Amino acid sequence: MGINVSISKPAELNSNEYLQQFIGKAHISSDNNEFFEEFLKFTIKTPTTSEEQLNLDSRIESFLESFIQNNLTSGNLGSLITVFLRKTSDELLSLSDNESHVHIYKIYNAVYVLRVLIKYILEIGGEFLLLQHFEALPRSTETNGNTQQDVTVTIENTTSNNTATKLIDGTKFDAFLETIFNIICVIPLKDHTYHLLLECVNVILVLCSVYLFNQQTTERSTIFRTIYKCKYASTLLATLLHLVSRMNPAPTYGAYGNLSAGGSFVFGLAESFWSMLTFSKKSPESEEMPKSFKENYPLANQSLLLILILTNHNADDSVDLQNNPYRYSLFNCTNSTELLKEDDVSSFKIDYSGLYQTICKITHLDQTTLLLYLLLHRNEKFYRFVMNQQNLQELVVPILQILYNAPDSSSHHIYMSLIVLLILSEDDGFNKNVHQIMLKNIQWYTERSISEISLGGLLILVIIRTIQYNMLKVRDKYLHTNCLACLANMSSQFRYLHPYVSQRLVSLFETLAKKYARLQTQLDDVRKLESSVVEVAEDVMQDLTVLEEVLRMVLEIINSCLSHQLVYCPNLVYTLLYKRNVFECFRSNPAFQDIIQNIEMVIGFFTSRLQRVQDQRGELGVAEVYEVISKGSSQWSSDRLKKFAELRFKYVDEEGNEKSYFLPYIYSLLSKNSTISFAEGEKLFADI
């Protein structure tokens, strides 16, 4: 028997004999091989638009409702699970290649049906209802309309007065989840196993979506407790990360579409169940990556989302890092191409180079930025590997594009991108190397046409632009803090700054200085008025205090560069001379007086030299001014400047962030970027 791929009308679904039996009141024994062999012969035709998906959802809802109404008495979900467990036993490994293709195709169909049912049950009734349906036992052996004598079946092998005892001990759920984990960890990725692995990953994602309906702690959730006590946790995390790193595209023929021919009822079921699988035949490069990544690399996409979920529940490392085996495993994975020292800890090995290249390709995705953050922040070996890369521009430029296109990015993505840059800037080697990597014709930077600029110069430009954008639009103190911390970490290594970069850095101070002067004037005016405007005065004073801190930090950044790299920054010296009047009004301000003295000392040193040369030669051109600066730099000694503490900022996790920030953010990404639709998540996290 084969498959009729033309079934599409609801009326034809109603006439599907196998579907009607499965969702009906009659119990179907797991030993009924004839039924389940036919039931699992279908191929999947997936929706390609949201309209098709909504249409499909509406068409299958009545069938799912009937299943929910009847399964607690029929126990057919339990039968299907038993069949699935039997098909994934050791016999799978003993099959020939041709036999295994067909066998895997049927296992995939079973997992697909189970995933759809699990998702629906969680949506309408939550975790407890799901476990009830998993462990539900048939109340009778009614088959094909004939009711036989009731049988006594109990989960814990205890009987009493011929009455079925209903106990939910999670036995079948544990076995099911362990098998799903085993499939992902054991079955190799090939064209004919791709969709099976994908569906198994989707099953775990669907189970984790219980968090969308009840944000209870993992300790109180049977689903999460089972997931986190899994003995295969490290192997699962390793497999998922390898699937992300390899980024295999989905086979273009769809899910096992080449395995069947002929006519069978079952495609009605297949077409009726909504599938997350979408396969585009267009080149991925021809579309926007967020969309094409999900459509063309669904297994990598879903695996990445699952890694983020598994590593961010139970994320209180202050208690015990091994409380979350997935988190511990990610933070302690090592490079497969390097030999470990005797005292090195390694949860698993992965090719860092391949992982790094994949991350560079998809850095501009929210979920990739989060993975990169976790690896850089908590995996010291991966951090050191990245710092030693010669092509840092492949990683950094996409992050800068996220910041540059801030109006089109979520605030969470902007914030995480800045944190990644801050973590990178904690390394002196990085801060030095970015000024040695030259970039040409950065077309997406449209403020000014720049034929050539260093990666470090571009980084400074984009961060300054982000600060200015934040001042006008967002007004987020933490965004300012992270931007300035990143610049501060880099400032002692500023070298060969492009003239435009130097101008933007000094212009940032000038813009802030003007705003500071306006606020001071406003505060003076408010204080002259009656006491009824005390609250207004307090607000202005608060803004003034924040701005004062920002101004001070910008001055410290400029001073740090002059103290350590003046000889390598003639363009900055030139800009300071050209804009020296900007600093004059801060001479007598006690908040800035000490650091302004350093900057004015530099300005005064070069001004006097320019004056002497000008007295000898007359009016100087730009080239002659640079010549004087160059000669003066070689004779300048930074010992003349007042010493300040070295600018060093380090990113530190805030306690409770995993619940208040990361989990809502990650589940919003699941809702927006998963190949499965999670309507509840879209409603909950619409503003993220």
Summary of the structure (lengths in Angstrom):
residues: 688
radius of gyration: 31.8
end to end distance: 49.0
largest distance: 117.3
contacts: 2164
relative contact order: 0.07
helix: 65%
strand: 2%
